[in-house]
Structures are given as structure tokens and as C-alpha cells.
């Protein structure tokens, strides 16, 4: 009987995960609910790997994600994996977003460490994000 009461109480409190707000920085919008990426109002078509990489970077905007972390989360590789597929995905993402690796707006390289996504402040203004 006590178990039922606890279960009912837990079920009443549980409302599911909070809806995820779209990630917006500059003209880039990553909507995890609809699984769509738009840039300047135009849909950006991405492969599954590119999309997962972009979402992971957006969820951790302003924070450096190490090569190892991205390899584990996106490619399911532990340890020192081959970085070439990740670098190719990042390069393609940048090209599709019109981002220049030498003067980035969205995806920043932290040499010999990994990548980080720009943060947006409360007004949606692009900020590189201090690390």
C-alpha cells in the first residue's frame, strides 16, 4: 500500500522533460524538437552526423568540447580515435553555415583541444563565449 502511494506521488510530480528551447545565435536556429536547422530563415540540410555534432555543440554553447568527448558522444569511439571524420564533419558544417574557420561566427576551434559553439546572450546577440 505504501509503495502505491509513493508511486502515485512520483507520477504526479513527473511531467516529463522540459521542452527544449531552440538554440539561437545570430541568424542560426537549431530546433531540437523539430530537428531543423535554419540560417537566415532558410533550412539547412545536414547529414545525421553533422546534425548530431551541431546539436551537441549547441547544447554546450560557450564550453569547449574536447575531441575525445565528441568522438565518444557522436561517433561512439572511446580513447584516441581517428580525428579525420570529426574534422570533416566540422568543416562541412562550417561551409553549410557560411562560417569561416579563420574568422568564425558559430563554431570556434580550440587548437589541440576541441571545438566550442558561440553563445547567445539574452538579446540573442552573438558572443564568442569566454572559456
DSSP file (Angstrom, degrees, kcal/mol; ACC not computed):
  #  RESIDUE AA STRUCTURE BP1 BP2  ACC     N-H-->O    O-->H-N    N-H-->O    O-->H-N    TCO  KAPPA ALPHA  PHI   PSI    X-CA   Y-CA   Z-CA
    1    1 A X     >        0   0    0      0, 0.0     4,-1.7     0, 0.0     5,-0.1   0.000 360.0 360.0 360.0 -46.3    0.0    0.0    0.0
    2    2 A X  H  >  +     0   0    0      1,-0.2     4,-2.2     2,-0.2     5,-0.2   0.860 360.0  56.9 -62.3 -35.0    2.8    2.5    0.9
    3    3 A X  H  > S+     0   0    0      1,-0.2     4,-2.5     2,-0.2    -1,-0.2   0.913 104.4  51.4 -63.2 -42.2    4.5    1.6   -2.3
    4    4 A X  H  > S+     0   0    0      1,-0.2     4,-2.8     2,-0.2    -1,-0.2   0.903 108.5  51.5 -60.7 -42.2    1.4    2.6   -4.3
    5    5 A X  H  X S+     0   0    0     -4,-1.7     4,-2.4     1,-0.2    -1,-0.2   0.919 111.3  47.5 -63.1 -43.6    1.2    6.0   -2.5
    6    6 A X  H  X S+     0   0    0     -4,-2.2     4,-2.4     2,-0.2    -2,-0.2   0.903 112.4  49.1 -64.0 -41.6    4.9    6.7   -3.3
    7    7 A X  H  X S+     0   0    0     -4,-2.5     4,-2.6     2,-0.2    -2,-0.2   0.930 111.4  48.8 -65.0 -45.0    4.5    5.7   -6.9
    8    8 A X  H  X S+     0   0    0     -4,-2.8     4,-2.2     2,-0.2    -2,-0.2   0.914 111.9  49.8 -61.1 -42.8    1.4    7.9   -7.3
    9    9 A X  H  X S+     0   0    0     -4,-2.4     4,-1.8     1,-0.2    -1,-0.2   0.913 111.5  48.2 -61.6 -43.1    3.2   10.8   -5.7
   10   10 A X  H  X S+     0   0    0     -4,-2.4     4,-1.7     1,-0.2    -1,-0.2   0.902 110.7  51.2 -64.9 -40.5    6.1   10.4   -8.0
   11   11 A X  H  < S+     0   0    0     -4,-2.6    -1,-0.2     1,-0.2    -2,-0.2   0.873 107.8  52.5 -65.1 -36.9    3.9   10.2  -11.1
   12   12 A X  H  < S+     0   0    0     -4,-2.2    -1,-0.2     1,-0.2    -2,-0.2   0.885 111.9  46.0 -65.0 -37.9    2.1   13.4  -10.1
   13   13 A X  H  < S+     0   0    0     -4,-1.8     2,-0.5    -5,-0.2    -1,-0.2   0.803  95.8  87.2 -74.6 -29.4    5.4   15.2   -9.8
   14   14 A X     <  +     0   0    0     -4,-1.7     3,-0.1    -5,-0.2    -4,-0.0  -0.597  40.6 160.5 -79.5 121.8    6.8   13.9  -13.1
   15   15 A X        -     0   0    0     -2,-0.5    -1,-0.2     1,-0.4     2,-0.1   0.274  53.6-107.5-119.3   7.4    5.8   16.0  -16.0
   16   16 A X        -     0   0    0      2,-0.0    -1,-0.4     3,-0.0     3,-0.1  -0.212  60.4 -33.6  88.2 174.3    8.4   14.8  -18.5
   17   17 A X  S    S-     0   0    0      1,-0.1     3,-0.1    -3,-0.1     2,-0.1  -0.350  72.0-100.5 -67.9 148.2   11.4   16.7  -19.6
   18   18 A X        -     0   0    0      1,-0.1    -1,-0.1    -2,-0.0     2,-0.1  -0.391  47.3 -95.8 -63.0 143.2   11.1   20.4  -20.1
   19   19 A X        -     0   0    0      1,-0.1     2,-0.6    -3,-0.1    -1,-0.1  -0.396  41.4-121.1 -60.5 137.7   10.6   21.5  -23.7
   20   20 A X        -     0   0    0     -3,-0.1    13,-0.3    -2,-0.1     2,-0.2  -0.715  21.0-135.1 -86.5 122.8   13.9   22.4  -25.2
   21   21 A X        -     0   0    0     -2,-0.6    11,-0.2     1,-0.1    -1,-0.0  -0.494  33.0 -97.5 -71.8 144.2   14.0   26.0  -26.4
   22   22 A X        -     0   0    0     -2,-0.2     2,-0.5     9,-0.1     9,-0.2  -0.338  36.1-117.5 -59.8 144.2   15.6   26.4  -29.9
   23   23 A X  E     -A   30   0A   0      7,-2.8     7,-2.8    -3,-0.1     2,-0.4  -0.757  37.6-174.7 -83.7 125.0   19.2   27.4  -29.8
   24   24 A X  E     +A   29   0A   0     -2,-0.5     2,-0.3     5,-0.2     5,-0.2  -0.987  17.2 159.5-128.2 126.5   19.6   30.8  -31.5
   25   25 A X  E >  S-A   28   0A   0      3,-2.2     3,-2.2    -2,-0.4     2,-0.2  -0.927  70.5 -42.7-144.1 120.1   22.8   32.7  -32.2
   26   26 A X  T 3  S-     0   0    0     98,-1.1    94,-0.0    -2,-0.3    80,-0.0  -0.442 124.6 -22.8  60.1-127.9   22.8   35.3  -34.8
   27   27 A X  T 3  S+     0   0    0     -2,-0.2    13,-2.1    -3,-0.1    14,-0.5   0.412 116.0 103.6 -92.7   0.1   20.8   34.0  -37.8
   28   28 A X  E <   -AB  25  39A   0     -3,-2.2    -3,-2.2    11,-0.2     2,-0.4  -0.719  46.3-177.8 -90.7 129.9   21.4   30.4  -36.8
   29   29 A X  E     -AB  24  38A   0      9,-2.7     9,-2.5    -2,-0.4     2,-0.6  -0.992   8.0-170.8-128.0 124.2   18.5   28.5  -35.2
   30   30 A X  E     -AB  23  37A   0     -7,-2.8    -7,-2.8    -2,-0.4     2,-0.8  -0.951   6.7-169.7-114.5 109.6   18.9   24.9  -34.1
   31   31 A X  E  >> - B   0  36A   0      5,-2.9     5,-1.5    -2,-0.6     4,-1.2  -0.866   8.4-175.0-105.4 104.3   15.5   23.4  -33.1
   32   32 A X  T  45S+     0   0    0     -2,-0.8    -1,-0.2     3,-0.2   -11,-0.1   0.740  81.8  58.0 -71.6 -23.4   15.9   20.1  -31.4
   33   33 A X  T  45S+     0   0    0    -13,-0.3    -1,-0.2     1,-0.2   -12,-0.1   0.938 119.5  27.4 -72.6 -47.0   12.2   19.5  -31.2
   34   34 A X  T  45S-     0   0    0      2,-0.2    -2,-0.2     0, 0.0    -1,-0.2   0.534 103.0-130.1 -90.6  -6.9   11.6   19.7  -34.9
   35   35 A X  T  <5 +     0   0    0     -4,-1.2     2,-0.4     1,-0.2    -3,-0.2   0.871  62.2 135.6  58.1  40.1   15.1   18.6  -35.7
   36   36 A X  E   < -B   31   0A   0     -5,-1.5    -5,-2.9     9,-0.1     2,-0.5  -0.924  42.4-160.0-121.2 146.2   15.5   21.5  -38.1
   37   37 A X  E     -B   30   0A   0      7,-0.5     7,-3.4    -2,-0.4     2,-0.4  -0.987  14.5-176.4-120.9 128.9   18.4   23.9  -38.6
   38   38 A X  E     -BC  29  43A   0     -9,-2.5    -9,-2.7    -2,-0.5     2,-0.4  -0.947  13.3-165.2-126.2 150.3   17.8   27.3  -40.2
   39   39 A X  E >  S-BC  28  42A   0      3,-2.8     3,-1.6    -2,-0.4   -11,-0.2  -0.965  83.3 -13.2-134.1 114.9   20.1   30.1  -41.2
   40   40 A X  T 3  S-     0   0    0    -13,-2.1   -12,-0.1    -2,-0.4     3,-0.1   0.829 129.8 -55.6  61.7  31.9   18.6   33.4  -42.1
   41   41 A X  T 3  S+     0   0    0    -14,-0.5     2,-0.4     1,-0.3    -1,-0.3   0.314 115.6 114.4  84.8  -8.7   15.2   31.7  -42.2
   42   42 A X  E <  S-C   39   0A   0     -3,-1.6    -3,-2.8     1,-0.0    -1,-0.3  -0.800  71.9-113.1 -97.9 136.2   16.4   29.2  -44.8
   43   43 A X  E     -C   38   0A   0     -2,-0.4     2,-0.6    -5,-0.2    -5,-0.3  -0.430  23.6-147.7 -68.2 136.8   16.5   25.5  -43.9
   44   44 A X        -     0   0    0     -7,-3.4     2,-0.5    -2,-0.1    -7,-0.5  -0.934  10.6-142.2-106.6 120.7   20.0   24.0  -43.8
   45   45 A X        +     0   0    0     -2,-0.6     2,-0.3    -9,-0.1    -9,-0.1  -0.721  26.8 176.6 -87.5 127.3   20.1   20.3  -44.8
   46   46 A X        -     0   0    0     -2,-0.5     2,-0.1    -9,-0.0    -9,-0.0  -0.919  30.5-114.8-128.3 152.2   22.6   18.3  -42.7
   47   47 A X     >  -     0   0    0     -2,-0.3     4,-2.7     1,-0.1     5,-0.2  -0.337  42.2-101.3 -72.6 168.3   23.6   14.7  -42.5
   48   48 A X  H  > S+     0   0    0      1,-0.2     4,-2.7     2,-0.2     5,-0.2   0.907 124.4  47.9 -59.3 -43.1   22.8   12.8  -39.3
   49   49 A X  H  > S+     0   0    0      2,-0.2     4,-2.4     1,-0.2    -1,-0.2   0.921 112.4  48.4 -65.2 -44.3   26.4   13.1  -38.1
   50   50 A X  H  > S+     0   0    0      2,-0.2     4,-2.5     1,-0.2    -2,-0.2   0.917 113.2  48.1 -62.1 -43.2   26.5   16.8  -38.9
   51   51 A X  H  X S+     0   0    0     -4,-2.7     4,-2.8     2,-0.2     5,-0.2   0.945 112.2  47.6 -63.5 -48.4   23.2   17.4  -37.1
   52   52 A X  H  X S+     0   0    0     -4,-2.7     4,-2.3     1,-0.2    -1,-0.2   0.880 112.6  50.4 -61.4 -37.9   24.2   15.5  -34.0
   53   53 A X  H  X S+     0   0    0     -4,-2.4     4,-2.3     2,-0.2    -1,-0.2   0.935 112.2  46.5 -64.1 -46.7   27.6   17.3  -33.9
   54   54 A X  H  X S+     0   0    0     -4,-2.5     4,-2.7     1,-0.2    -2,-0.2   0.906 112.8  49.5 -63.4 -42.6   25.9   20.7  -34.2
   55   55 A X  H  X S+     0   0    0     -4,-2.8     4,-2.9     2,-0.2     5,-0.2   0.915 110.6  50.2 -63.5 -43.0   23.3   19.9  -31.6
   56   56 A X  H  X S+     0   0    0     -4,-2.3     4,-1.0    -5,-0.2    -2,-0.2   0.918 113.1  45.9 -62.8 -43.0   26.0   18.7  -29.2
   57   57 A X  H  < S+     0   0    0     -4,-2.3    60,-0.5     1,-0.2     3,-0.4   0.915 113.9  49.1 -64.7 -42.2   27.9   21.9  -29.7
   58   58 A X  H >< S+     0   0    0     -4,-2.7     3,-1.6     1,-0.2    -2,-0.2   0.894 107.2  54.3 -65.5 -40.6   24.8   24.0  -29.3
   59   59 A X  H 3< S+     0   0    0     -4,-2.9    -1,-0.2     1,-0.3    -2,-0.2   0.768 117.6  38.0 -64.0 -24.0   23.7   22.2  -26.1
   60   60 A X  T >< S+     0   0    0     -4,-1.0     3,-2.4    -3,-0.4    -1,-0.3  -0.064  86.4 167.8-115.8  30.5   27.2   23.0  -24.7
   61   61 A X  T <   +     0   0    0     -3,-1.6    57,-0.2     1,-0.3    58,-0.1  -0.147  67.3  19.9 -52.9 135.4   27.5   26.5  -26.2
   62   62 A X  T 3  S+     0   0    0     55,-2.7     2,-0.4     1,-0.3    -1,-0.3   0.245 106.9  98.4  88.5 -12.5   30.4   28.5  -24.7
   63   63 A X  S <  S-     0   0    0     -3,-2.4    54,-0.5    -6,-0.3     2,-0.4  -0.857  77.1-117.2-109.6 143.5   32.1   25.4  -23.4
   64   64 A X        -     0   0    0     -2,-0.4     2,-0.6    52,-0.1    52,-0.2  -0.632  21.7-156.8 -77.0 129.0   34.9   23.6  -25.1
   65   65 A X  E     -D  115   0B   0     50,-3.4    50,-2.2    -2,-0.4    45,-0.1  -0.946  20.4-132.4-104.0 120.8   34.1   20.0  -26.2
   66   66 A X  E  >  -D  114   0B   0     -2,-0.6     4,-2.4    48,-0.2    48,-0.3  -0.225  18.9-111.9 -69.4 160.6   37.3   18.0  -26.5
   67   67 A X  H  > S+     0   0    0     46,-2.2     4,-2.8     1,-0.2     5,-0.2   0.918 120.3  51.8 -55.3 -44.4   38.0   15.8  -29.5
   68   68 A X  H  > S+     0   0    0     45,-0.3     4,-2.3     1,-0.2    -1,-0.2   0.896 108.0  50.9 -62.4 -41.6   37.6   12.8  -27.2
   69   69 A X  H  > S+     0   0    0      2,-0.2     4,-2.8     1,-0.2     5,-0.2   0.933 113.0  45.2 -61.9 -47.0   34.2   13.9  -25.9
   70   70 A X  H  X>S+     0   0    0     -4,-2.4     4,-2.8     1,-0.2     5,-0.9   0.904 111.4  52.6 -65.3 -41.0   32.9   14.5  -29.4
   71   71 A X  I  X>S+     0   0    0     -4,-2.8     6,-2.2    -5,-0.2     4,-0.8   0.911 114.1  43.8 -59.8 -41.3   34.3   11.2  -30.6
   72   72 A X  I  X5S+     0   0    0     -4,-2.3     4,-0.5     4,-0.3    -2,-0.2   0.937 120.2  39.2 -69.3 -47.5   32.6    9.4  -27.7
   73   73 A X  I  <5S+     0   0    0     -4,-2.8    -2,-0.2    -5,-0.2    -3,-0.2   0.864 129.6  25.7 -75.3 -36.8   29.2   11.2  -28.0
   74   74 A X  I  <5S+     0   0    0     -4,-2.8    -3,-0.2    -5,-0.2    -2,-0.1   0.878 135.5  25.5 -96.4 -44.7   28.8   11.4  -31.8
   75   75 A X  I  <<S-     0   0    0     -5,-0.9    -3,-0.2    -4,-0.8    -2,-0.1   0.544  94.1-127.3-100.8  -8.6   30.8    8.5  -33.2
   76   76 A X     << +     0   0    0     -5,-0.6     2,-0.5    -4,-0.5    -4,-0.3   0.807  59.9 143.0  68.1  29.2   30.7    6.2  -30.1
   77   77 A X        -     0   0    0     -6,-2.2     2,-0.3    -9,-0.1    -1,-0.2  -0.894  37.2-153.4-107.1 128.2   34.5    5.8  -30.1
   78   78 A X        +     0   0    0     -2,-0.5     2,-0.1    -3,-0.1    -9,-0.0  -0.702  57.3   0.5 -95.6 151.8   36.4    5.6  -26.9
   79   79 A X  S    S-     0   0    0     -2,-0.3     2,-1.4     1,-0.1    -8,-0.1  -0.366 120.4  -8.8  78.5-153.0   40.0    6.6  -26.5
   80   80 A X  S    S+     0   0    0     -2,-0.1    -1,-0.1    -9,-0.0     2,-0.1  -0.659  78.5 171.6 -87.8  88.3   42.2    8.1  -29.2
   81   81 A X        -     0   0    0     -2,-1.4     2,-0.4    -4,-0.2   -10,-0.1  -0.323  45.9 -74.2 -88.0 176.2   40.1    7.7  -32.3
   82   82 A X        -     0   0    0      1,-0.1     4,-0.4    -2,-0.1     3,-0.4  -0.601  38.2-161.0 -72.2 123.1   40.8    9.0  -35.8
   83   83 A X  S  > S+     0   0    0     -2,-0.4     4,-2.6     1,-0.2     5,-0.2   0.601  71.1  88.5 -82.5 -12.5   40.0   12.7  -35.8
   84   84 A X  H  > S+     0   0    0      1,-0.2     4,-2.4     2,-0.2     5,-0.2   0.889  85.5  49.6 -60.0 -43.5   39.6   13.0  -39.6
   85   85 A X  H  > S+     0   0    0     -3,-0.4     4,-2.3     1,-0.2    -1,-0.2   0.904 113.7  47.6 -62.1 -37.8   35.9   12.2  -39.7
   86   86 A X  H  > S+     0   0    0     -4,-0.4     4,-2.6     2,-0.2     5,-0.2   0.931 112.1  48.5 -66.8 -44.9   35.2   14.7  -37.0
   87   87 A X  H  X S+     0   0    0     -4,-2.6     4,-2.5     1,-0.2    -2,-0.2   0.878 111.5  50.9 -63.3 -37.2   37.3   17.4  -38.7
   88   88 A X  H  X S+     0   0    0     -4,-2.4     4,-2.6    -5,-0.2    -1,-0.2   0.922 110.4  49.0 -65.1 -44.0   35.5   16.7  -42.0
   89   89 A X  H  X S+     0   0    0     -4,-2.3     4,-2.6     2,-0.2    -2,-0.2   0.917 113.2  46.9 -62.1 -43.6   32.1   17.0  -40.3
   90   90 A X  H  X S+     0   0    0     -4,-2.6     4,-2.7     2,-0.2    -2,-0.2   0.917 112.2  50.4 -64.5 -43.6   33.1   20.3  -38.7
   91   91 A X  H  X S+     0   0    0     -4,-2.5     4,-2.1    -5,-0.2    -2,-0.2   0.920 112.8  46.1 -60.8 -44.7   34.5   21.6  -42.0
   92   92 A X  H  X S+     0   0    0     -4,-2.6     4,-2.6     2,-0.2    -2,-0.2   0.907 111.5  52.2 -65.3 -42.4   31.3   20.7  -43.8
   93   93 A X  H  X S+     0   0    0     -4,-2.6     4,-2.0     1,-0.2     6,-0.2   0.937 109.6  49.5 -58.1 -46.9   29.2   22.2  -41.1
   94   94 A X  H  X>S+     0   0    0     -4,-2.7     5,-3.2     1,-0.2     4,-0.6   0.914 111.0  49.4 -59.3 -43.3   31.1   25.4  -41.3
   95   95 A X  H ><5S+     0   0    0     -4,-2.1     3,-0.9     1,-0.2    -1,-0.2   0.921 111.5  48.3 -63.3 -43.7   30.7   25.5  -45.1
   96   96 A X  H 3<5S+     0   0    0     -4,-2.6    -1,-0.2     1,-0.2    -2,-0.2   0.809 115.4  45.5 -67.1 -29.1   26.9   24.9  -44.9
   97   97 A X  H 3<5S-     0   0    0     -4,-2.0    -1,-0.2    -5,-0.2    -2,-0.2   0.441 112.4-118.3 -92.3  -0.7   26.6   27.7  -42.2
   98   98 A X  T <<5 +     0   0    0     -3,-0.9     2,-0.4    -4,-0.6    -3,-0.2   0.807  62.8 153.0  67.7  28.7   28.8   30.1  -44.2
   99   99 A X      < -     0   0    0     -5,-3.2     2,-0.5    -6,-0.2    -1,-0.2  -0.764  38.2-143.8 -96.3 136.2   31.3   30.1  -41.3
  100  100 A X  B >   -F  103   0C   0      3,-0.5     3,-0.6    -2,-0.4     6,-0.1  -0.871   5.6-147.0-101.7 124.7   35.0   30.8  -41.9
  101  101 A X  T 3  S+     0   0    0     -2,-0.5     3,-0.5     1,-0.2     8,-0.3   0.813 101.2  51.0 -60.4 -30.5   37.4   28.8  -39.7
  102  102 A X  T 3  S+     0   0    0      1,-0.3    -1,-0.2    -3,-0.0     2,-0.0   0.760 129.5  18.6 -78.9 -24.7   39.8   31.8  -39.7
  103  103 A X  B <  S-F  100   0C   0     -3,-0.6    -3,-0.5     5,-0.0    -1,-0.3  -0.510  91.0-171.3-142.3  67.8   37.1   34.2  -38.6
  104  104 A X        +     0   0    0     -3,-0.5    -3,-0.1    -5,-0.2     4,-0.1  -0.209  24.6 180.0 -72.4 153.1   34.3   32.1  -37.1
  105  105 A X  S    S+     0   0    0      2,-0.1    -1,-0.1    13,-0.0     3,-0.1   0.659  85.7  13.0-110.0 -37.9   30.9   33.2  -36.1
  106  106 A X  S    S+     0   0    0      1,-0.3    12,-2.5    11,-0.1     2,-0.6   0.844 122.0  42.2-110.8 -52.9   29.4   30.0  -34.9
  107  107 A X  E     -E  117   0B   0     10,-0.2     2,-0.4   -17,-0.1    -1,-0.3  -0.903  65.0-166.9-112.5 119.4   32.0   27.2  -34.4
  108  108 A X  E     -E  116   0B   0      8,-3.3     8,-2.3    -2,-0.6     2,-0.5  -0.825  13.9-136.2-106.3 141.1   35.3   28.0  -32.8
  109  109 A X  E     -E  115   0B   0     -2,-0.4     2,-0.7    -8,-0.3     6,-0.2  -0.820   5.4-159.0 -94.7 131.5   38.4   25.8  -32.8
  110  110 A X  E >>  -E  114   0B   0      4,-3.2     3,-2.5    -2,-0.5     4,-2.1  -0.914  36.8-118.5-105.1 100.7   40.4   25.4  -29.6
  111  111 A X  T 34 S-     0   0    0     -2,-0.7     4,-0.0     1,-0.3    -2,-0.0  -0.049  87.6  -3.4 -50.1 133.7   43.7   24.2  -31.0
  112  112 A X  T 34 S+     0   0    0      1,-0.1    -1,-0.3     2,-0.0   -46,-0.0   0.574 132.5  63.2  61.9  13.2   44.8   20.8  -29.9
  113  113 A X  T <4 S-     0   0    0     -3,-2.5   -46,-2.2     1,-0.3   -45,-0.3   0.638  99.8 -97.1-126.1 -59.2   41.8   20.6  -27.6
  114  114 A X  E  <  -DE  66 110B   0     -4,-2.1    -4,-3.2   -48,-0.3    -1,-0.3  -0.923  41.9 -58.1 169.4-145.6   38.5   20.6  -29.5
  115  115 A X  E     -DE  65 109B   0    -50,-2.2   -50,-3.4    -2,-0.3     2,-0.3  -0.909  30.7-165.9-133.6 157.9   35.6   22.9  -30.5
  116  116 A X  E     - E   0 108B   0     -8,-2.3    -8,-3.3    -2,-0.3     2,-0.3  -0.992  17.7-129.5-143.9 152.1   33.1   25.2  -29.0
  117  117 A X  E     - E   0 107B   0    -54,-0.5   -55,-2.7   -60,-0.5   -10,-0.2  -0.745  33.4-103.5 -98.4 145.7   29.9   26.9  -30.2
  118  118 A X        -     0   0    0    -12,-2.5     2,-0.2    -2,-0.3    10,-0.2  -0.312  35.5-130.8 -61.7 149.5   29.3   30.6  -29.8
  119  119 A X  E     -G  127   0D   0      8,-1.9     8,-2.4   -58,-0.1     2,-0.4  -0.668   9.5-138.6 -96.8 158.2   26.9   31.6  -27.0
  120  120 A X  E     -G  126   0D   0     -2,-0.2     6,-0.2     6,-0.2   -95,-0.1  -0.953  15.8-138.9-113.2 138.8   23.9   33.9  -27.4
  121  121 A X    >   -     0   0    0      4,-1.7     3,-2.6    -2,-0.4     6,-0.0  -0.233  43.7 -79.1 -84.9-174.7   23.2   36.5  -24.7
  122  122 A X  T 3  S+     0   0    0      1,-0.3    -1,-0.1     2,-0.1    -2,-0.0   0.757 133.1  50.7 -59.0 -26.8   19.7   37.3  -23.5
  123  123 A X  T 3  S-     0   0    0      2,-0.1    -1,-0.3     3,-0.0     3,-0.1   0.399 118.0-110.3 -91.5   3.2   19.1   39.5  -26.6
  124  124 A X    <   +     0   0    0     -3,-2.6   -98,-1.1     1,-0.3     2,-0.4   0.665  66.4 151.7  78.5  16.3   20.2   36.8  -29.0
  125  125 A X        -     0   0    0   -100,-0.1    -4,-1.7     1,-0.1    -1,-0.3  -0.665  51.7-107.7 -84.6 135.1   23.4   38.7  -29.9
  126  126 A X  E     +G  120   0D   0     -2,-0.4     2,-0.4    -6,-0.2    -6,-0.2  -0.375  41.5 175.8 -64.8 131.0   26.3   36.5  -30.9
  127  127 A X  E     -G  119   0D   0     -8,-2.4    -8,-1.9    -2,-0.1   -65,-0.1  -0.997  34.0-135.9-134.9 140.1   29.1   36.3  -28.4
  128  128 A X        -     0   0    0     -2,-0.4   -66,-0.2   -10,-0.2   -20,-0.1   0.815  47.0-128.2 -65.3 -30.0   32.2   34.1  -28.8
  129  129 A X        -     0   0    0    -11,-0.1     2,-0.1   -10,-0.1   -67,-0.1   0.658  14.2-105.9  85.4 116.4   31.9   33.0  -25.1
  130  130 A X              0   0    0      1,-0.1    -3,-0.0   -67,-0.0     0, 0.0  -0.464 360.0 360.0 -74.0 144.9   34.7   33.2  -22.7
  131  131 A X              0   0    0     -2,-0.1    -1,-0.1   -68,-0.1   -67,-0.1   0.368 360.0 360.0-113.5 360.0   36.4   29.9  -21.8
